[in-house]
Amino acid sequence: MATKNVLANRLGMWGIFLISPFAAFAISVGKFGYKEFRMFILVFFMLYGYTFLPIPQGDGDKYKQAYISSASTYDFSEYAKDIKSIFEGTSLNPDFYAQTLMFVSSQISDDYRVYFVLAALIYYSVLLKMFHCIWNITRGNNSRYIFFFIGCCFVLNLSAGLNGIRFPLGFWIFSYGALNLILKDKLKYLFIAASSVLVHFSMAFSLVFLIIFYFLKYTSNPKLLYTLLVIGIVVTLLFPTFLTSFNDLLGGSYESKLQAYSGEDYINEREDHVQKWNWYVQVNLVATYYFCIVAIIISKLAVFKIKFDTLGNRLFGFGMLMIMHSFLSGSLVDSISNRYYILVNLFGLIYLYYLSSINPGNKLLSILKYIYIPILIINVLVVLRGDLYTVSPILVFGNAIFIFTTEATTSIQEMFS
């Protein structure tokens, strides 16, 4: 009987999907706890990739133009040359994913939309697996603190995997491997996290902290972690000089990237750019980060009477290491380029989501929830405002056939602004 119900649900959803993919997507999001509905979220995101409108002069637009200009002539010999340049240290981007995606897509079609469809399939598959993993930590039975779960879903823009291609996917692969390593203590998840380096080179720094955490057997000793944090803050003052002194050991590509991101002129230019943002965008850049730092640090204080189990202790330990990680990287680059703070946001919110499920009614966690709600609202609004510049009206208001027969050049955000 259960199998028949699942089949009926899927057939019904396919009917809705043909009439309105967006309606099927919205229904499926509301039923995220049921596995049979998640495929419609993924297929919708693939249609999003097909209709994706890159922001002019943004990274997504650069990938689009590069594909248009070279897809028709990009063969295996060109691909092999690009991969070889990575090993020789002469590649612009010292990782493998973007070139591989370009090669595979170009063998299918010269149409740049195929490139973004494949990128969407890969990125949102990983994203949904990660969200499912977080959801299963409490088996969805934590509705009073669902805000922390929603926050996990918005630590990056939903369009990030298409706009940025490399870093967002690397971030989620690393996070998926790290979280499952914490949950299941199986070495294979360390290798999954390590594979993120093939997608974006910067995840190598994060991998070092995960390896330390694994071989320290998921240490959660508060005194040790607080001491390490203080040491990390002190080292932060010396870290840029130390790293710059040894950056030639990383290879030519890594060295050039490090010098580009840590140059004084570049940092000043980026910080000046931040000052031109609207106040709510500036607040959004740091609000979740500082909230998570304070929440993680104070959660172990005995006065708040929070109960911990093995998983709670592991998540606390990893959260503390991610705070140290972000401090160290923040001493080297500007506030925009220090994307490691997002790991603090993600694992801090996962930590709070789990703790609240095993501490129902805890006063501190209730207070933290109400403090976080306005932070979350600002974050979601800022994320959606940016994402709607990449969403075609056809995707939201059209049917499945219309999407493939019509092409829009104006986004929803532009249409209503």
C-alpha positions in Angstrom: 0.0 0.0 0.0 2.8 2.4 0.9 4.5 1.7 -2.5 1.2 2.5 -4.3 0.9 5.8 -2.4 4.5 6.8 -3.3 3.8 6.0 -7.0 0.5 7.9 -6.9 2.3 10.9 -5.3 5.0 10.9 -8.0 2.6 10.6 -10.9 0.5 13.4 -9.4 3.6 15.6 -8.9 4.8 15.0 -12.5 1.4 16.2 -13.7 1.7 19.4 -11.6 5.3 19.7 -12.8 4.3 19.7 -16.5 1.7 22.5 -15.8 3.9 24.5 -13.4 7.4 23.4 -12.4 7.5 26.2 -9.8 4.3 24.9 -8.1 5.8 21.4 -8.0 9.0 22.8 -6.6 7.1 24.8 -3.8 5.1 21.7 -2.9 8.2 19.5 -2.7 10.1 22.0 -0.5 7.1 21.9 1.9 7.4 18.1 1.9 11.2 17.9 2.1 11.0 15.2 4.8 9.6 12.8 2.2 12.3 11.3 0.0 10.0 10.8 -3.1 9.5 14.6 -3.4 13.1 15.6 -3.5 13.6 14.6 -7.1 11.3 17.4 -8.2 13.4 19.9 -6.3 16.5 18.7 -8.3 14.7 18.7 -11.7 13.4 22.2 -11.0 17.0 23.4 -10.2 18.1 21.8 -13.5 15.5 23.9 -15.3 16.9 26.8 -13.4 20.3 26.0 -14.8 18.8 25.9 -18.3 17.1 29.3 -17.9 19.9 30.8 -15.8 20.6 34.5 -16.4 24.2 35.3 -15.3 24.8 38.6 -13.7 26.7 40.8 -16.2 30.4 40.9 -15.5 30.0 38.3 -12.8 31.7 35.0 -12.6 28.7 33.2 -14.1 28.8 35.5 -17.1 32.6 34.9 -17.5 32.0 31.1 -17.6 29.2 31.6 -20.1 31.3 33.7 -22.4 34.3 31.3 -22.1 32.0 28.4 -23.1 30.5 30.2 -26.0 33.9 31.2 -27.4 35.7 27.8 -26.9 33.2 25.0 -26.6 33.1 24.2 -30.4 36.9 23.7 -30.5 37.5 22.3 -27.0 38.6 18.7 -27.5 40.4 16.2 -25.4 43.8 17.5 -26.4 42.9 21.0 -25.1 41.5 19.4 -22.0 44.6 17.4 -21.4 46.7 20.6 -21.9 44.7 22.4 -19.2 45.0 19.5 -16.8 48.8 19.3 -17.4 49.1 23.1 -16.7 47.7 22.4 -13.2 50.5 20.0 -12.4 53.0 22.4 -13.9 51.8 25.2 -11.8 50.9 27.5 -14.7 47.1 27.1 -14.6 45.0 30.2 -13.8 42.8 28.0 -11.5 44.7 25.1 -9.8 41.8 22.7 -9.7 40.2 20.2 -12.0 36.4 20.6 -11.9 35.8 23.6 -14.1 37.9 22.2 -17.0 36.3 18.8 -16.7 32.8 20.3 -16.7 33.8 22.3 -19.8 35.1 19.3 -21.6 32.1 17.0 -20.8 29.6 19.7 -21.7 31.3 20.6 -25.0 31.1 17.0 -26.1 27.3 17.2 -25.7 26.5 20.6 -27.2 27.9 24.0 -28.0 24.9 25.5 -26.3 26.0 27.2 -23.1 22.8 26.2 -21.4 23.9 22.6 -21.4 26.9 23.6 -19.4 24.7 25.2 -16.7 22.3 22.3 -16.7 25.1 19.9 -15.9 26.6 22.3 -13.3 23.1 22.5 -11.7 22.7 18.7 -11.7 26.0 18.2 -9.9 25.7 21.2 -7.5 22.2 20.8 -6.4 22.5 17.0 -6.0 25.3 17.6 -3.5 23.3 20.4 -1.9 20.2 18.3 -1.4 22.3 15.5 0.0 23.8 17.9 2.5 20.4 19.3 3.5 19.0 15.8 3.9 21.9 14.9 6.1 21.3 17.9 8.4 17.5 17.2 8.4 18.1 13.6 9.5 20.2 14.7 12.5 16.9 15.4 14.2 14.8 13.4 11.7 12.9 16.6 11.1 11.5 16.5 14.7 12.6 19.9 15.7 10.0 22.3 14.3 10.4 24.8 17.2 14.0 25.4 16.1 13.5 25.0 12.3 14.9 28.5 11.9 18.4 27.0 12.4 17.8 24.5 9.7 16.5 27.2 7.3 19.6 29.2 8.1 21.8 26.3 7.0 20.0 26.4 3.6 20.9 30.0 3.1 24.5 30.2 4.2 25.2 30.6 0.5 23.1 32.1 -2.2 21.0 29.4 -3.9 22.4 30.6 -7.2 26.0 30.3 -6.0 26.6 27.0 -7.7 25.9 28.5 -11.1 27.4 31.9 -10.5 30.6 30.7 -8.9 30.8 27.1 -10.3 33.9 26.1 -8.3 34.0 27.4 -4.7 30.3 26.7 -3.8 30.5 23.1 -5.0 33.9 22.6 -3.2 32.4 24.1 0.0 29.4 21.8 0.0 31.4 18.7 -0.8 33.8 19.5 2.0 30.9 20.2 4.4 29.1 17.0 3.4 32.2 14.9 4.0 33.1 16.7 7.3 29.5 16.4 8.7 29.3 12.7 7.8 32.7 12.0 9.3 31.5 13.6 12.6 28.3 11.6 12.4 29.6 8.2 11.4 33.3 8.1 12.1 34.1 6.4 8.7 37.4 7.2 7.0 35.7 7.3 3.5 34.1 10.6 4.5 37.5 12.2 5.1 38.4 11.3 1.5 35.0 12.7 0.3 35.9 16.0 2.0 39.4 15.8 0.5 37.9 15.6 -3.0 36.7 19.2 -2.6 40.3 20.3 -3.2 39.8 19.0 -6.8 36.9 21.4 -7.2 38.4 24.4 -5.5 42.0 24.7 -4.3 41.1 26.8 -1.3 39.4 23.9 0.5 42.9 22.5 1.1 43.3 24.9 4.0 40.0 23.7 5.6 41.0 20.1 5.0 44.0 20.5 7.3 41.7 21.4 10.2 39.5 18.4 9.5 42.4 16.1 9.4 43.7 17.5 12.7 40.2 17.1 14.2 40.0 13.5 13.0 43.3 12.4 14.3 42.7 14.1 17.6 39.6 11.8 17.8 37.1 14.6 17.6 38.4 16.4 20.7 35.7 18.3 22.5 37.6 19.3 25.6 36.5 22.9 26.3 39.7 23.9 28.1 41.9 22.6 25.3 39.7 24.2 22.6 39.5 27.6 24.3 43.3 27.5 24.8 43.7 26.7 21.1 41.4 29.5 20.2 43.4 32.0 22.2 46.6 30.7 20.6 45.0 31.1 17.2 44.1 34.7 17.9 47.7 35.4 19.0 49.1 33.6 15.9 46.7 35.6 13.8 48.9 38.7 14.4 51.9 36.8 12.9 50.2 34.5 10.5 50.2 36.6 7.3 54.0 37.0 7.4 54.5 33.3 8.2 52.4 32.1 5.4 53.8 34.5 2.9 57.3 33.4 3.7 56.5 29.8 2.7 54.0 30.3 0.0 56.5 29.1 -2.7 56.1 25.6 -1.3 52.5 25.6 -2.6 53.5 25.8 -6.2 53.2 28.5 -8.8 49.4 28.6 -9.2 48.8 28.6 -5.5 51.5 31.2 -4.9 50.0 33.6 -7.4 46.5 33.2 -6.0 47.7 33.8 -2.5 49.7 36.9 -3.5 46.7 38.2 -5.5 44.2 37.8 -2.6 46.6 39.1 0.1 48.0 42.1 -1.6 47.5 45.3 0.4 46.0 47.3 -2.6 43.6 44.5 -3.3 42.5 44.2 0.3 41.9 48.0 0.6 40.0 48.0 -2.7 37.7 45.2 -1.5 37.1 46.8 1.9 36.2 50.1 0.2 33.8 48.2 -1.9 32.0 46.8 1.2 31.5 50.4 2.5 29.4 51.1 -0.6 26.9 48.3 0.2 23.5 49.0 1.7 23.6 48.8 5.5 21.6 45.6 5.6 24.0 43.9 3.2 26.9 44.9 5.4 25.1 43.6 8.5 24.3 40.4 6.7 28.0 39.8 6.0 28.9 39.5 9.7 25.7 39.0 11.7 25.4 35.2 11.4 29.1 34.8 11.8 29.4 36.7 15.1 26.1 35.1 16.4 27.5 31.6 15.8 30.9 32.5 17.4 29.2 33.7 20.6 26.7 30.9 20.6 29.3 28.2 20.3 31.7 29.6 22.8 29.1 30.2 25.6 27.2 27.0 25.0 29.6 24.9 27.1 29.4 27.2 30.2 27.9 25.2 33.0 25.6 28.0 34.1 23.4 27.4 31.0 22.8 23.7 31.9 22.9 22.4 28.3 23.0 18.6 28.0 25.6 17.1 25.6 26.0 13.7 24.0 28.8 12.4 21.8 27.5 14.1 18.7 26.9 17.4 20.5 30.5 17.3 21.8 31.9 16.5 18.3 30.0 19.4 16.7 31.2 21.7 19.4 34.8 20.7 18.9 34.6 21.1 15.1 32.8 24.5 15.5 35.6 25.8 17.7 38.2 24.7 15.1 36.2 26.4 12.4 36.3 29.6 14.4 40.1 29.4 14.7 40.2 28.5 11.0 38.3 31.7 10.0 40.4 33.9 12.3 43.6 32.7 10.7 42.3 33.2 7.2 40.8 36.5 8.1 44.1 37.8 9.1 45.4 37.2 5.6 42.6 38.4 3.3 39.8 41.0 3.3 36.3 40.4 4.8 34.8 39.4 1.4 37.5 37.0 0.4 37.6 35.3 3.8 34.9 32.8 2.7 35.9 30.3 5.4 33.7 32.2 7.8 30.8 30.5 6.0 32.0 27.2 7.6 31.5 28.8 11.0 28.0 29.9 10.0 27.1 26.4 8.7 28.5 24.2 11.4 27.4 26.7 14.1 23.8 26.5 12.9 24.0 22.7 12.6 25.3 22.6 16.1 22.5 24.7 17.5 19.9 22.8 15.5 21.1 19.5 17.0 21.6 20.9 20.6 18.0 22.3 20.6 16.6 18.9 19.7 18.2 17.2 22.7 17.6 20.2 25.0 13.9 21.0 24.5 12.9 24.1 26.5 16.5 25.1 27.4 16.4 28.8 28.2 19.6 29.8 26.5 18.7 28.0 23.3 15.3 29.6 23.3 16.9 33.1 23.7 19.4 32.3 20.9 16.5 31.3 18.6 14.7 34.6 19.1 18.0 36.6 18.6 18.7 34.6 15.4 15.2 35.0 13.8 15.7 38.7 12.7 19.3 37.8 11.5 17.8 35.0 9.4 15.1 37.2 8.0 17.7 39.8 6.8 19.9 37.0 5.4 17.0 35.4 3.4 15.9 38.7 2.0 19.4 39.6 0.9 20.0 36.2 -0.6 16.7 36.2 -2.5 17.2 39.8 -3.7 20.5 38.8 -5.3 19.2 35.4 -6.6 16.2 36.9 -8.4 18.6 38.7 -10.7 19.4 35.3 -12.2 15.9 33.8 -12.3 14.0 34.0 -15.6 10.2 34.8 -15.3 9.6 31.8 -17.6 10.9 29.5 -14.9 8.4 30.8 -12.3 5.4 31.5 -14.5 5.8 29.2 -17.4 5.1 25.5 -18.0 7.6 22.8 -18.8 7.1 23.1 -22.6 7.2 26.9 -22.6 10.5 26.9 -20.7 12.2 24.9 -23.6 10.6 27.0 -26.4 11.1 30.5 -25.1 14.1 32.4 -23.9 14.0 35.4 -21.6 16.7 38.0 -21.2 15.1 40.0 -18.3 15.2 38.6 -14.8 12.3 38.7 -12.3 14.2 41.3 -10.2 14.6 43.6 -13.2 11.0 43.0 -14.3 9.5 44.3 -11.1 12.1 47.0 -10.3 
